[in-house]
Amino acid sequence: MEFLQDLWNFMKTRKKWWLLPMILVLLILGLLLIFAESSALGSFIYTLF
């Protein structure tokens, strides 16, 4: 949790707001891959990529 707070403070202080969409996309893709491995819908999700 401290990492997220440090990242937020870095973006706020240095005005690096362009990093936020990239971080969100990476998190969503990571969660999608984790979900695909643990469910029966994995074969359908893999066809998207």
C-alpha positions in Angstrom: 0.0 0.0 0.0 2.9 2.3 0.7 4.1 1.9 -3.0 0.7 3.2 -4.2 0.9 6.2 -1.9 4.5 6.9 -3.1 3.4 6.6 -6.7 0.5 9.0 -6.1 2.7 11.5 -4.4 5.3 11.3 -7.2 2.6 12.0 -9.8 1.1 14.8 -7.8 4.4 16.6 -7.1 6.0 16.2 -10.5 2.7 16.7 -12.5 3.1 13.4 -14.3 -0.6 12.8 -14.9 0.1 11.1 -18.2 1.3 8.1 -16.2 -2.1 7.4 -14.7 -3.8 6.0 -17.8 -0.9 3.7 -18.6 -0.8 2.4 -15.0 -4.6 1.8 -15.1 -4.4 -0.1 -18.4 -1.6 -2.3 -17.1 -3.6 -3.1 -13.9 -6.7 -3.9 -15.9 -4.8 -6.2 -18.2 -3.2 -7.9 -15.3 -6.5 -8.5 -13.5 -8.0 -9.8 -16.8 -5.2 -12.3 -17.2 -5.5 -13.4 -13.5 -9.3 -13.8 -14.0 -8.8 -15.7 -17.2 -6.6 -18.3 -15.6 -9.0 -19.1 -12.8 -12.2 -19.3 -14.6 -13.9 -21.3 -17.4 -14.2 -18.1 -19.4 -10.5 -18.1 -20.0 -10.7 -19.5 -23.5 -13.1 -16.7 -24.5 -10.9 -14.0 -23.0 -7.7 -15.3 -24.7 -9.4 -14.9 -28.1 -9.5 -11.2 -27.5 -5.7 -11.1 -27.6 
